[in-house]
Amino acid sequence: MASVRYMVHDVDAAVAFYTTHLGFKVKQHMGGPFASVERGDLTLWLAGPGSSAARPMPDGREPEPGGWNRLVLEVGDVETLARGLRAAGVAFRNEIVSGPGGKQILVEDPSGNAVELFQPA
């Protein structure tokens, strides 16, 4: 699975925008701080304030729309993968975060772009 996560100010407004203007269909939206929409093979995760993805990083930086968009890769065992990547010298933005949907951690590519490794619950 590969998805894209966008931090948004208002999940309902984002769902309305993507479904009304860009041809996406709602995949998951039960109210609250998260929804997902899809168009073809693309799944877009819309994470608002209060979502686990909006939590501040250990250094105090806060995810916000426009600067924290990232590729999401689903993995089977995030702890084992993170250990191996750390041993290889890969940079991380945070430690593993657990939420109702699963566990996640952010790695940085050589240019500082975030990639989320996500293990579903």
Biopython code that builds the backbone (N, CA, C, O; Angstrom):
import numpy as np
from Bio.PDB.StructureBuilder import StructureBuilder

atoms = [
    (1, "MET", "N", (0.832, -1.168, 0.000)),
    (1, "MET", "CA", (0.000, 0.000, 0.000)),
    (1, "MET", "C", (0.882, 1.238, 0.000)),
    (1, "MET", "O", (1.865, 1.301, 0.738)),
    (2, "ALA", "N", (0.548, 2.194, -0.799)),
    (2, "ALA", "CA", (1.179, 3.511, -0.751)),
    (2, "ALA", "C", (0.077, 4.546, -0.796)),
    (2, "ALA", "O", (-0.760, 4.527, -1.698)),
    (3, "SER", "N", (0.069, 5.447, 0.169)),
    (3, "SER", "CA", (-0.920, 6.509, 0.237)),
    (3, "SER", "C", (-0.196, 7.818, 0.477)),
    (3, "SER", "O", (0.987, 7.832, 0.815)),
    (4, "VAL", "N", (-0.911, 8.920, 0.300)),
    (4, "VAL", "CA", (-0.379, 10.246, 0.601)),
    (4, "VAL", "C", (-1.216, 10.814, 1.729)),
    (4, "VAL", "O", (-2.443, 10.724, 1.704)),
    (5, "ARG", "N", (-0.548, 11.406, 2.732)),
    (5, "ARG", "CA", (-1.256, 12.049, 3.839)),
    (5, "ARG", "C", (-1.074, 13.557, 3.696)),
    (5, "ARG", "O", (0.042, 14.039, 3.506)),
    (6, "TYR", "N", (-2.170, 14.290, 3.788)),
    (6, "TYR", "CA", (-2.129, 15.747, 3.812)),
    (6, "TYR", "C", (-2.667, 16.222, 5.149)),
    (6, "TYR", "O", (-3.737, 15.799, 5.588)),
    (7, "MET", "N", (-1.922, 17.098, 5.788)),
    (7, "MET", "CA", (-2.408, 17.761, 6.984)),
    (7, "MET", "C", (-3.379, 18.841, 6.501)),
    (7, "MET", "O", (-3.075, 19.570, 5.557)),
    (8, "VAL", "N", (-4.534, 18.943, 7.139)),
    (8, "VAL", "CA", (-5.551, 19.918, 6.735)),
    (8, "VAL", "C", (-6.072, 20.656, 7.959)),
    (8, "VAL", "O", (-6.012, 20.144, 9.077)),
    (9, "HIS", "N", (-6.582, 21.860, 7.740)),
    (9, "HIS", "CA", (-7.161, 22.641, 8.838)),
    (9, "HIS", "C", (-8.537, 22.125, 9.220)),
    (9, "HIS", "O", (-8.910, 22.176, 10.392)),
    (10, "ASP", "N", (-9.306, 21.625, 8.242)),
    (10, "ASP", "CA", (-10.696, 21.221, 8.449)),
    (10, "ASP", "C", (-10.969, 19.994, 7.587)),
    (10, "ASP", "O", (-11.009, 20.089, 6.360)),
    (11, "VAL", "N", (-11.158, 18.843, 8.227)),
    (11, "VAL", "CA", (-11.331, 17.589, 7.500)),
    (11, "VAL", "C", (-12.593, 17.620, 6.635)),
    (11, "VAL", "O", (-12.557, 17.206, 5.477)),
    (12, "ASP", "N", (-13.697, 18.103, 7.182)),
    (12, "ASP", "CA", (-14.947, 18.139, 6.407)),
    (12, "ASP", "C", (-14.800, 19.009, 5.158)),
    (12, "ASP", "O", (-15.258, 18.633, 4.079)),
    (13, "ALA", "N", (-14.164, 20.168, 5.306)),
    (13, "ALA", "CA", (-13.963, 21.047, 4.154)),
    (13, "ALA", "C", (-13.049, 20.388, 3.121)),
    (13, "ALA", "O", (-13.267, 20.528, 1.917)),
    (14, "ALA", "N", (-12.023, 19.669, 3.593)),
    (14, "ALA", "CA", (-11.110, 18.989, 2.676)),
    (14, "ALA", "C", (-11.820, 17.875, 1.918)),
    (14, "ALA", "O", (-11.638, 17.730, 0.709)),
    (15, "VAL", "N", (-12.628, 17.090, 2.621)),
    (15, "VAL", "CA", (-13.396, 16.029, 1.957)),
    (15, "VAL", "C", (-14.298, 16.640, 0.897)),
    (15, "VAL", "O", (-14.361, 16.145, -0.228)),
    (16, "ALA", "N", (-14.992, 17.708, 1.249)),
    (16, "ALA", "CA", (-15.886, 18.368, 0.290)),
    (16, "ALA", "C", (-15.117, 18.867, -0.931)),
    (16, "ALA", "O", (-15.577, 18.708, -2.061)),
    (17, "PHE", "N", (-13.963, 19.460, -0.711)),
    (17, "PHE", "CA", (-13.164, 19.974, -1.821)),
    (17, "PHE", "C", (-12.742, 18.850, -2.760)),
    (17, "PHE", "O", (-12.979, 18.932, -3.966)),
    (18, "TYR", "N", (-12.123, 17.805, -2.226)),
    (18, "TYR", "CA", (-11.605, 16.736, -3.079)),
    (18, "TYR", "C", (-12.713, 15.966, -3.789)),
    (18, "TYR", "O", (-12.543, 15.563, -4.940)),
    (19, "THR", "N", (-13.844, 15.756, -3.120)),
    (19, "THR", "CA", (-14.932, 15.007, -3.764)),
    (19, "THR", "C", (-15.713, 15.879, -4.740)),
    (19, "THR", "O", (-16.153, 15.396, -5.783)),
    (20, "THR", "N", (-15.889, 17.142, -4.420)),
    (20, "THR", "CA", (-16.664, 18.039, -5.283)),
    (20, "THR", "C", (-15.877, 18.507, -6.496)),
    (20, "THR", "O", (-16.406, 18.556, -7.606)),
    (21, "HIS", "N", (-14.614, 18.850, -6.280)),
    (21, "HIS", "CA", (-13.851, 19.505, -7.334)),
    (21, "HIS", "C", (-12.864, 18.619, -8.074)),
    (21, "HIS", "O", (-12.523, 18.914, -9.219)),
    (22, "LEU", "N", (-12.399, 17.557, -7.463)),
    (22, "LEU", "CA", (-11.318, 16.787, -8.074)),
    (22, "LEU", "C", (-11.646, 15.324, -8.337)),
    (22, "LEU", "O", (-10.756, 14.541, -8.668)),
    (23, "GLY", "N", (-12.903, 14.948, -8.194)),
    (23, "GLY", "CA", (-13.321, 13.605, -8.585)),
    (23, "GLY", "C", (-12.967, 12.480, -7.634)),
    (23, "GLY", "O", (-13.010, 11.316, -8.031)),
    (24, "PHE", "N", (-12.620, 12.785, -6.393)),
    (24, "PHE", "CA", (-12.350, 11.742, -5.412)),
    (24, "PHE", "C", (-13.663, 11.209, -4.861)),
    (24, "PHE", "O", (-14.690, 11.886, -4.912)),
    (25, "LYS", "N", (-13.625, 10.001, -4.338)),
    (25, "LYS", "CA", (-14.756, 9.386, -3.649)),
    (25, "LYS", "C", (-14.338, 9.122, -2.202)),
    (25, "LYS", "O", (-13.181, 8.808, -1.922)),
    (26, "VAL", "N", (-15.297, 9.257, -1.298)),
    (26, "VAL", "CA", (-15.002, 9.018, 0.115)),
    (26, "VAL", "C", (-14.730, 7.535, 0.325)),
    (26, "VAL", "O", (-15.521, 6.686, -0.085)),
    (27, "LYS", "N", (-13.625, 7.236, 0.956)),
    (27, "LYS", "CA", (-13.284, 5.864, 1.320)),
    (27, "LYS", "C", (-13.633, 5.626, 2.784)),
    (27, "LYS", "O", (-14.219, 4.600, 3.128)),
    (28, "GLN", "N", (-13.269, 6.582, 3.651)),
    (28, "GLN", "CA", (-13.542, 6.466, 5.089)),
    (28, "GLN", "C", (-13.738, 7.865, 5.653)),
    (28, "GLN", "O", (-12.871, 8.727, 5.512)),
    (29, "HIS", "N", (-14.869, 8.085, 6.285)),
    (29, "HIS", "CA", (-15.105, 9.376, 6.947)),
    (29, "HIS", "C", (-16.238, 9.199, 7.943)),
    (29, "HIS", "O", (-17.405, 9.090, 7.566)),
    (30, "MET", "N", (-15.882, 9.172, 9.206)),
    (30, "MET", "CA", (-16.872, 8.986, 10.263)),
    (30, "MET", "C", (-16.933, 10.231, 11.139)),
    (30, "MET", "O", (-17.303, 10.150, 12.310)),
    (31, "GLY", "N", (-16.573, 11.377, 10.581)),
    (31, "GLY", "CA", (-16.457, 12.583, 11.387)),
    (31, "GLY", "C", (-15.140, 12.548, 12.126)),
    (31, "GLY", "O", (-14.399, 11.570, 12.024)),
    (32, "GLY", "N", (-14.842, 13.572, 12.852)),
    (32, "GLY", "CA", (-13.608, 13.591, 13.616)),
    (32, "GLY", "C", (-12.423, 14.058, 12.819)),
    (32, "GLY", "O", (-12.575, 14.696, 11.777)),
    (33, "PRO", "N", (-11.221, 13.739, 13.310)),
    (33, "PRO", "CA", (-10.009, 14.345, 12.773)),
    (33, "PRO", "C", (-9.376, 13.645, 11.572)),
    (33, "PRO", "O", (-8.272, 14.013, 11.170)),
    (34, "PHE", "N", (-10.040, 12.650, 10.988)),
    (34, "PHE", "CA", (-9.419, 11.902, 9.891)),
    (34, "PHE", "C", (-10.461, 11.443, 8.889)),
    (34, "PHE", "O", (-11.578, 11.078, 9.254)),
    (35, "ALA", "N", (-10.075, 11.469, 7.618)),
    (35, "ALA", "CA", (-10.879, 10.885, 6.544)),
    (35, "ALA", "C", (-9.926, 10.427, 5.457)),
    (35, "ALA", "O", (-8.782, 10.879, 5.395)),
    (36, "SER", "N", (-10.389, 9.540, 4.610)),
    (36, "SER", "CA", (-9.600, 9.180, 3.436)),
    (36, "SER", "C", (-10.512, 9.211, 2.217)),
    (36, "SER", "O", (-11.687, 8.848, 2.278)),
    (37, "VAL", "N", (-9.930, 9.658, 1.111)),
    (37, "VAL", "CA", (-10.639, 9.725, -0.163)),
    (37, "VAL", "C", (-9.764, 9.035, -1.202)),
    (37, "VAL", "O", (-8.549, 8.927, -1.034)),
    (38, "GLU", "N", (-10.388, 8.575, -2.264)),
    (38, "GLU", "CA", (-9.601, 7.883, -3.287)),
    (38, "GLU", "C", (-10.048, 8.293, -4.680)),
    (38, "GLU", "O", (-11.197, 8.664, -4.918)),
    (39, "ARG", "N", (-9.094, 8.209, -5.578)),
    (39, "ARG", "CA", (-9.341, 8.455, -6.996)),
    (39, "ARG", "C", (-8.427, 7.521, -7.754)),
    (39, "ARG", "O", (-7.206, 7.676, -7.722)),
    (40, "GLY", "N", (-9.005, 6.558, -8.429)),
    (40, "GLY", "CA", (-8.186, 5.553, -9.102)),
    (40, "GLY", "C", (-7.341, 4.813, -8.083)),
    (40, "GLY", "O", (-7.854, 4.327, -7.075)),
    (41, "ASP", "N", (-6.051, 4.730, -8.346)),
    (41, "ASP", "CA", (-5.124, 4.029, -7.449)),
    (41, "ASP", "C", (-4.593, 4.900, -6.318)),
    (41, "ASP", "O", (-3.817, 4.425, -5.489)),
    (42, "LEU", "N", (-4.998, 6.163, -6.269)),
    (42, "LEU", "CA", (-4.494, 7.079, -5.259)),
    (42, "LEU", "C", (-5.443, 7.156, -4.075)),
    (42, "LEU", "O", (-6.635, 7.413, -4.242)),
    (43, "THR", "N", (-4.915, 6.935, -2.885)),
    (43, "THR", "CA", (-5.659, 7.161, -1.654)),
    (43, "THR", "C", (-5.024, 8.345, -0.953)),
    (43, "THR", "O", (-3.814, 8.375, -0.728)),
    (44, "LEU", "N", (-5.853, 9.322, -0.611)),
    (44, "LEU", "CA", (-5.388, 10.524, 0.061)),
    (44, "LEU", "C", (-5.942, 10.537, 1.470)),
    (44, "LEU", "O", (-7.156, 10.532, 1.672)),
    (45, "TRP", "N", (-5.042, 10.553, 2.447)),
    (45, "TRP", "CA", (-5.432, 10.615, 3.856)),
    (45, "TRP", "C", (-5.484, 12.078, 4.260)),
    (45, "TRP", "O", (-4.528, 12.819, 4.033)),
    (46, "LEU", "N", (-6.573, 12.493, 4.846)),
    (46, "LEU", "CA", (-6.775, 13.877, 5.270)),
    (46, "LEU", "C", (-6.774, 13.901, 6.790)),
    (46, "LEU", "O", (-7.731, 13.455, 7.423)),
    (47, "ALA", "N", (-5.711, 14.417, 7.371)),
    (47, "ALA", "CA", (-5.524, 14.403, 8.823)),
    (47, "ALA", "C", (-5.654, 15.825, 9.366)),
    (47, "ALA", "O", (-4.879, 16.713, 9.009)),
    (48, "GLY", "N", (-6.636, 16.023, 10.226)),
    (48, "GLY", "CA", (-6.880, 17.342, 10.788)),
    (48, "GLY", "C", (-6.347, 17.476, 12.194)),
    (48, "GLY", "O", (-5.725, 16.557, 12.726)),
    (49, "PRO", "N", (-6.599, 18.640, 12.799)),
    (49, "PRO", "CA", (-6.213, 18.840, 14.196)),
    (49, "PRO", "C", (-6.844, 17.749, 15.070)),
    (49, "PRO", "O", (-8.007, 17.390, 14.882)),
    (50, "GLY", "N", (-6.091, 17.243, 15.994)),
    (50, "GLY", "CA", (-6.587, 16.187, 16.870)),
    (50, "GLY", "C", (-6.270, 14.785, 16.381)),
    (50, "GLY", "O", (-6.462, 13.819, 17.121)),
    (51, "SER", "N", (-5.789, 14.651, 15.154)),
    (51, "SER", "CA", (-5.400, 13.323, 14.665)),
    (51, "SER", "C", (-4.036, 12.955, 15.252)),
    (51, "SER", "O", (-3.285, 13.832, 15.678)),
    (52, "SER", "N", (-3.717, 11.654, 15.273)),
    (52, "SER", "CA", (-2.415, 11.238, 15.801)),
    (52, "SER", "C", (-1.276, 11.812, 14.967)),
    (52, "SER", "O", (-0.191, 12.049, 15.498)),
    (53, "ALA", "N", (-1.495, 12.040, 13.688)),
    (53, "ALA", "CA", (-0.455, 12.598, 12.829)),
    (53, "ALA", "C", (-0.180, 14.066, 13.118)),
    (53, "ALA", "O", (0.842, 14.593, 12.679)),
    (54, "ALA", "N", (-1.064, 14.739, 13.842)),
    (54, "ALA", "CA", (-0.894, 16.168, 14.148)),
    (54, "ALA", "C", (-0.121, 16.413, 15.442)),
    (54, "ALA", "O", (0.088, 17.565, 15.821)),
    (55, "ARG", "N", (0.303, 15.361, 16.121)),
    (55, "ARG", "CA", (1.034, 15.529, 17.389)),
    (55, "ARG", "C", (2.384, 16.182, 17.152)),
    (55, "ARG", "O", (3.035, 15.903, 16.145)),
    (56, "PRO", "N", (2.821, 17.057, 18.074)),
    (56, "PRO", "CA", (4.137, 17.691, 17.940)),
    (56, "PRO", "C", (5.258, 16.650, 17.973)),
    (56, "PRO", "O", (5.130, 15.591, 18.587)),
    (57, "MET", "N", (6.351, 16.978, 17.300)),
    (57, "MET", "CA", (7.533, 16.134, 17.291)),
    (57, "MET", "C", (8.324, 16.394, 18.578)),
    (57, "MET", "O", (8.095, 17.402, 19.246)),
    (58, "PRO", "N", (9.245, 15.501, 18.929)),
    (58, "PRO", "CA", (10.029, 15.677, 20.149)),
    (58, "PRO", "C", (10.785, 17.001, 20.211)),
    (58, "PRO", "O", (11.032, 17.520, 21.300)),
    (59, "ASP", "N", (11.156, 17.558, 19.049)),
    (59, "ASP", "CA", (11.907, 18.819, 19.051)),
    (59, "ASP", "C", (10.984, 20.044, 19.082)),
    (59, "ASP", "O", (11.463, 21.175, 19.004)),
    (60, "GLY", "N", (9.673, 19.830, 19.193)),
    (60, "GLY", "CA", (8.725, 20.929, 19.295)),
    (60, "GLY", "C", (8.066, 21.336, 17.991)),
    (60, "GLY", "O", (7.071, 22.061, 18.007)),
    (61, "ARG", "N", (8.604, 20.881, 16.845)),
    (61, "ARG", "CA", (7.960, 21.214, 15.569)),
    (61, "ARG", "C", (6.577, 20.598, 15.528)),
    (61, "ARG", "O", (6.359, 19.506, 16.051)),
    (62, "GLU", "N", (5.635, 21.307, 14.900)),
    (62, "GLU", "CA", (4.269, 20.807, 14.802)),
    (62, "GLU", "C", (3.883, 20.599, 13.347)),
    (62, "GLU", "O", (4.080, 21.488, 12.518)),
    (63, "PRO", "N", (3.328, 19.420, 13.028)),
    (63, "PRO", "CA", (2.850, 19.204, 11.672)),
    (63, "PRO", "C", (1.785, 20.247, 11.326)),
    (63, "PRO", "O", (0.935, 20.580, 12.152)),
    (64, "GLU", "N", (1.846, 20.752, 10.101)),
    (64, "GLU", "CA", (0.876, 21.739, 9.659)),
    (64, "GLU", "C", (0.641, 21.570, 8.169)),
    (64, "GLU", "O", (1.488, 21.022, 7.463)),
    (65, "PRO", "N", (-0.485, 22.030, 7.693)),
    (65, "PRO", "CA", (-0.745, 21.916, 6.260)),
    (65, "PRO", "C", (0.356, 22.572, 5.438)),
    (65, "PRO", "O", (0.860, 23.642, 5.780)),
    (66, "GLY", "N", (0.712, 21.912, 4.359)),
    (66, "GLY", "CA", (1.701, 22.462, 3.446)),
    (66, "GLY", "C", (3.127, 22.028, 3.694)),
    (66, "GLY", "O", (3.924, 22.000, 2.756)),
    (67, "GLY", "N", (3.481, 21.690, 4.922)),
    (67, "GLY", "CA", (4.867, 21.372, 5.205)),
    (67, "GLY", "C", (5.104, 19.957, 5.674)),
    (67, "GLY", "O", (6.253, 19.538, 5.818)),
    (68, "TRP", "N", (4.059, 19.223, 5.913)),
    (68, "TRP", "CA", (4.237, 17.889, 6.455)),
    (68, "TRP", "C", (3.557, 16.818, 5.601)),
    (68, "TRP", "O", (3.306, 15.710, 6.075)),
    (69, "ASN", "N", (3.267, 17.143, 4.367)),
    (69, "ASN", "CA", (2.704, 16.143, 3.474)),
    (69, "ASN", "C", (3.752, 15.077, 3.252)),
    (69, "ASN", "O", (4.943, 15.375, 3.164)),
    (70, "ARG", "N", (3.312, 13.837, 3.162)),
    (70, "ARG", "CA", (4.291, 12.772, 3.048)),
    (70, "ARG", "C", (3.703, 11.522, 2.415)),
    (70, "ARG", "O", (2.501, 11.267, 2.475)),
    (71, "LEU", "N", (4.576, 10.774, 1.822)),
    (71, "LEU", "CA", (4.264, 9.459, 1.308)),
    (71, "LEU", "C", (4.094, 8.524, 2.495)),
    (71, "LEU", "O", (4.885, 8.575, 3.437)),
    (72, "VAL", "N", (3.079, 7.674, 2.466)),
    (72, "VAL", "CA", (2.828, 6.720, 3.540)),
    (72, "VAL", "C", (3.033, 5.317, 2.980)),
    (72, "VAL", "O", (2.415, 4.938, 1.986)),
    (73, "LEU", "N", (3.900, 4.559, 3.624)),
    (73, "LEU", "CA", (4.149, 3.176, 3.220)),
    (73, "LEU", "C", (3.685, 2.250, 4.328)),
    (73, "LEU", "O", (4.140, 2.361, 5.467)),
    (74, "GLU", "N", (2.790, 1.345, 4.005)),
    (74, "GLU", "CA", (2.325, 0.371, 4.987)),
    (74, "GLU", "C", (3.377, -0.715, 5.150)),
    (74, "GLU", "O", (3.886, -1.262, 4.171)),
    (75, "VAL", "N", (3.693, -1.018, 6.406)),
    (75, "VAL", "CA", (4.701, -2.028, 6.712)),
    (75, "VAL", "C", (4.119, -3.048, 7.679)),
    (75, "VAL", "O", (3.134, -2.773, 8.364)),
    (76, "GLY", "N", (4.727, -4.218, 7.731)),
    (76, "GLY", "CA", (4.233, -5.280, 8.601)),
    (76, "GLY", "C", (4.709, -5.183, 10.036)),
    (76, "GLY", "O", (3.977, -5.539, 10.960)),
    (77, "ASP", "N", (5.940, -4.699, 10.235)),
    (77, "ASP", "CA", (6.525, -4.633, 11.578)),
    (77, "ASP", "C", (7.364, -3.373, 11.678)),
    (77, "ASP", "O", (8.554, -3.389, 11.361)),
    (78, "VAL", "N", (6.753, -2.281, 12.116)),
    (78, "VAL", "CA", (7.418, -0.989, 12.127)),
    (78, "VAL", "C", (8.604, -0.960, 13.096)),
    (78, "VAL", "O", (9.600, -0.291, 12.822)),
    (79, "GLU", "N", (8.513, -1.671, 14.219)),
    (79, "GLU", "CA", (9.621, -1.661, 15.176)),
    (79, "GLU", "C", (10.883, -2.268, 14.580)),
    (79, "GLU", "O", (11.960, -1.681, 14.680)),
    (80, "THR", "N", (10.758, -3.437, 13.960)),
    (80, "THR", "CA", (11.909, -4.120, 13.368)),
    (80, "THR", "C", (12.499, -3.292, 12.230)),
    (80, "THR", "O", (13.718, -3.154, 12.128)),
    (81, "LEU", "N", (11.642, -2.744, 11.377)),
    (81, "LEU", "CA", (12.118, -1.931, 10.264)),
    (81, "LEU", "C", (12.836, -0.687, 10.774)),
    (81, "LEU", "O", (13.895, -0.330, 10.258)),
    (82, "ALA", "N", (12.271, -0.022, 11.780)),
    (82, "ALA", "CA", (12.893, 1.184, 12.331)),
    (82, "ALA", "C", (14.274, 0.869, 12.915)),
    (82, "ALA", "O", (15.216, 1.639, 12.726)),
    (83, "ARG", "N", (14.395, -0.247, 13.617)),
    (83, "ARG", "CA", (15.705, -0.648, 14.167)),
    (83, "ARG", "C", (16.733, -0.811, 13.052)),
    (83, "ARG", "O", (17.859, -0.327, 13.165)),
    (84, "GLY", "N", (16.347, -1.484, 11.988)),
    (84, "GLY", "CA", (17.264, -1.694, 10.863)),
    (84, "GLY", "C", (17.651, -0.392, 10.174)),
    (84, "GLY", "O", (18.806, -0.206, 9.791)),
    (85, "LEU", "N", (16.690, 0.503, 10.019)),
    (85, "LEU", "CA", (16.982, 1.785, 9.381)),
    (85, "LEU", "C", (17.892, 2.653, 10.259)),
    (85, "LEU", "O", (18.793, 3.324, 9.755)),
    (86, "ARG", "N", (17.651, 2.635, 11.566)),
    (86, "ARG", "CA", (18.521, 3.388, 12.487)),
    (86, "ARG", "C", (19.962, 2.859, 12.394)),
    (86, "ARG", "O", (20.919, 3.633, 12.360)),
    (87, "ALA", "N", (20.093, 1.534, 12.352)),
    (87, "ALA", "CA", (21.420, 0.928, 12.252)),
    (87, "ALA", "C", (22.113, 1.332, 10.952)),
    (87, "ALA", "O", (23.341, 1.387, 10.885)),
    (88, "ALA", "N", (21.316, 1.613, 9.924)),
    (88, "ALA", "CA", (21.877, 2.027, 8.638)),
    (88, "ALA", "C", (22.130, 3.533, 8.563)),
    (88, "ALA", "O", (22.598, 4.036, 7.542)),
    (89, "GLY", "N", (21.818, 4.252, 9.647)),
    (89, "GLY", "CA", (22.084, 5.677, 9.681)),
    (89, "GLY", "C", (20.990, 6.565, 9.116)),
    (89, "GLY", "O", (21.219, 7.751, 8.879)),
    (90, "VAL", "N", (19.798, 6.007, 8.896)),
    (90, "VAL", "CA", (18.683, 6.798, 8.383)),
    (90, "VAL", "C", (18.198, 7.753, 9.475)),
    (90, "VAL", "O", (18.109, 7.374, 10.643)),
    (91, "ALA", "N", (17.883, 8.997, 9.088)),
    (91, "ALA", "CA", (17.398, 10.011, 10.029)),
    (91, "ALA", "C", (15.905, 9.842, 10.276)),
    (91, "ALA", "O", (15.135, 9.550, 9.362)),
    (92, "PHE", "N", (15.514, 10.033, 11.534)),
    (92, "PHE", "CA", (14.107, 9.963, 11.935)),
    (92, "PHE", "C", (13.683, 11.307, 12.497)),
    (92, "PHE", "O", (14.495, 12.017, 13.090)),
    (93, "ARG", "N", (12.419, 11.662, 12.318)),
    (93, "ARG", "CA", (11.873, 12.885, 12.909)),
    (93, "ARG", "C", (11.308, 12.632, 14.299)),
    (93, "ARG", "O", (11.217, 13.563, 15.099)),
    (94, "ASN", "N", (10.930, 11.412, 14.601)),
    (94, "ASN", "CA", (10.281, 11.119, 15.876)),
    (94, "ASN", "C", (10.484, 9.663, 16.246)),
    (94, "ASN", "O", (11.165, 8.915, 15.544)),
    (95, "GLU", "N", (9.888, 9.276, 17.349)),
    (95, "GLU", "CA", (9.835, 7.880, 17.764)),
    (95, "GLU", "C", (8.506, 7.312, 17.266)),
    (95, "GLU", "O", (7.674, 8.052, 16.741)),
    (96, "ILE", "N", (8.307, 6.032, 17.423)),
    (96, "ILE", "CA", (7.057, 5.400, 16.996)),
    (96, "ILE", "C", (5.908, 5.964, 17.825)),
    (96, "ILE", "O", (5.982, 6.044, 19.051)),
    (97, "VAL", "N", (4.841, 6.354, 17.122)),
    (97, "VAL", "CA", (3.633, 6.885, 17.736)),
    (97, "VAL", "C", (2.514, 5.875, 17.505)),
    (97, "VAL", "O", (2.323, 5.399, 16.386)),
    (98, "SER", "N", (1.776, 5.550, 18.566)),
    (98, "SER", "CA", (0.636, 4.634, 18.443)),
    (98, "SER", "C", (-0.652, 5.430, 18.528)),
    (98, "SER", "O", (-0.785, 6.338, 19.349)),
    (99, "GLY", "N", (-1.593, 5.082, 17.676)),
    (99, "GLY", "CA", (-2.914, 5.694, 17.678)),
    (99, "GLY", "C", (-3.952, 4.616, 17.431)),
    (99, "GLY", "O", (-3.610, 3.437, 17.334)),
    (100, "PRO", "N", (-5.209, 5.003, 17.327)),
    (100, "PRO", "CA", (-6.264, 4.009, 17.153)),
    (100, "PRO", "C", (-6.155, 3.225, 15.848)),
    (100, "PRO", "O", (-6.628, 2.093, 15.759)),
    (101, "GLY", "N", (-5.527, 3.832, 14.831)),
    (101, "GLY", "CA", (-5.412, 3.144, 13.545)),
    (101, "GLY", "C", (-4.170, 2.304, 13.400)),
    (101, "GLY", "O", (-4.082, 1.495, 12.476)),
    (102, "GLY", "N", (-3.201, 2.472, 14.290)),
    (102, "GLY", "CA", (-1.969, 1.712, 14.190)),
    (102, "GLY", "C", (-0.787, 2.481, 14.737)),
    (102, "GLY", "O", (-0.933, 3.351, 15.595)),
    (103, "LYS", "N", (0.402, 2.144, 14.221)),
    (103, "LYS", "CA", (1.650, 2.764, 14.667)),
    (103, "LYS", "C", (2.307, 3.444, 13.473)),
    (103, "LYS", "O", (2.168, 2.997, 12.334)),
    (104, "GLN", "N", (3.029, 4.537, 13.752)),
    (104, "GLN", "CA", (3.703, 5.255, 12.682)),
    (104, "GLN", "C", (4.994, 5.869, 13.183)),
    (104, "GLN", "O", (5.156, 6.141, 14.373)),
    (105, "ILE", "N", (5.906, 6.079, 12.253)),
    (105, "ILE", "CA", (7.150, 6.795, 12.522)),
    (105, "ILE", "C", (7.548, 7.488, 11.232)),
    (105, "ILE", "O", (7.255, 6.999, 10.141)),
    (106, "LEU", "N", (8.222, 8.641, 11.358)),
    (106, "LEU", "CA", (8.633, 9.402, 10.187)),
    (106, "LEU", "C", (10.135, 9.293, 9.984)),
    (106, "LEU", "O", (10.918, 9.587, 10.887)),
    (107, "VAL", "N", (10.529, 8.867, 8.787)),
    (107, "VAL", "CA", (11.926, 8.880, 8.390)),
    (107, "VAL", "C", (12.106, 10.024, 7.397)),
    (107, "VAL", "O", (11.144, 10.484, 6.783)),
    (108, "GLU", "N", (13.352, 10.479, 7.247)),
    (108, "GLU", "CA", (13.635, 11.541, 6.295)),
    (108, "GLU", "C", (14.512, 11.007, 5.177)),
    (108, "GLU", "O", (15.455, 10.252, 5.416)),
    (109, "ASP", "N", (14.187, 11.411, 3.944)),
    (109, "ASP", "CA", (15.060, 11.063, 2.832)),
    (109, "ASP", "C", (16.285, 11.981, 2.873)),
    (109, "ASP", "O", (16.351, 12.866, 3.727)),
    (110, "PRO", "N", (17.238, 11.796, 1.990)),
    (110, "PRO", "CA", (18.451, 12.617, 2.046)),
    (110, "PRO", "C", (18.203, 14.124, 1.899)),
    (110, "PRO", "O", (19.054, 14.929, 2.275)),
    (111, "SER", "N", (17.059, 14.501, 1.362)),
    (111, "SER", "CA", (16.721, 15.917, 1.211)),
    (111, "SER", "C", (15.859, 16.441, 2.346)),
    (111, "SER", "O", (15.482, 17.613, 2.345)),
    (112, "GLY", "N", (15.543, 15.590, 3.316)),
    (112, "GLY", "CA", (14.713, 16.006, 4.436)),
    (112, "GLY", "C", (13.226, 15.825, 4.242)),
    (112, "GLY", "O", (12.440, 16.275, 5.076)),
    (113, "ASN", "N", (12.812, 15.171, 3.152)),
    (113, "ASN", "CA", (11.399, 14.894, 2.934)),
    (113, "ASN", "C", (10.959, 13.724, 3.805)),
    (113, "ASN", "O", (11.669, 12.727, 3.940)),
    (114, "ALA", "N", (9.785, 13.866, 4.387)),
    (114, "ALA", "CA", (9.284, 12.826, 5.286)),
    (114, "ALA", "C", (8.629, 11.676, 4.542)),
    (114, "ALA", "O", (7.920, 11.870, 3.555)),
    (115, "VAL", "N", (8.883, 10.480, 5.036)),
    (115, "VAL", "CA", (8.185, 9.269, 4.601)),
    (115, "VAL", "C", (7.654, 8.615, 5.874)),
    (115, "VAL", "O", (8.409, 8.335, 6.805)),
    (116, "GLU", "N", (6.361, 8.380, 5.898)),
    (116, "GLU", "CA", (5.743, 7.735, 7.071)),
    (116, "GLU", "C", (5.710, 6.233, 6.859)),
    (116, "GLU", "O", (5.225, 5.740, 5.841)),
    (117, "LEU", "N", (6.237, 5.517, 7.845)),
    (117, "LEU", "CA", (6.130, 4.057, 7.877)),
    (117, "LEU", "C", (4.963, 3.755, 8.813)),
    (117, "LEU", "O", (4.987, 4.127, 9.987)),
    (118, "PHE", "N", (3.954, 3.088, 8.294)),
    (118, "PHE", "CA", (2.693, 2.895, 9.019)),
    (118, "PHE", "C", (2.375, 1.414, 9.146)),
    (118, "PHE", "O", (2.323, 0.688, 8.153)),
    (119, "GLN", "N", (2.162, 0.974, 10.388)),
    (119, "GLN", "CA", (1.741, -0.397, 10.650)),
    (119, "GLN", "C", (0.301, -0.342, 11.160)),
    (119, "GLN", "O", (0.056, 0.157, 12.258)),
    (120, "PRO", "N", (-0.662, -0.854, 10.367)),
    (120, "PRO", "CA", (-2.052, -0.791, 10.804)),
    (120, "PRO", "C", (-2.304, -1.631, 12.064)),
    (120, "PRO", "O", (-1.616, -2.617, 12.328)),
    (121, "ALA", "N", (-3.307, -1.207, 12.824)),
    (121, "ALA", "CA", (-3.681, -1.927, 14.045)),
    (121, "ALA", "C", (-4.195, -3.312, 13.688)),
    (121, "ALA", "O", (-4.564, -4.082, 14.575)),
]
sb = StructureBuilder()
sb.init_structure("model")
sb.init_model(0)
sb.init_chain("A")
sb.init_seg("    ")
for serial, (resi, resn, name, xyz) in enumerate(atoms, 1):
    if name == "N":
        sb.init_residue(resn, " ", resi, " ")
    sb.init_atom(name, np.array(xyz, "f"), 0.0, 1.0, " ", f" {name:<3s}", serial, name[0])
structure = sb.get_structure()
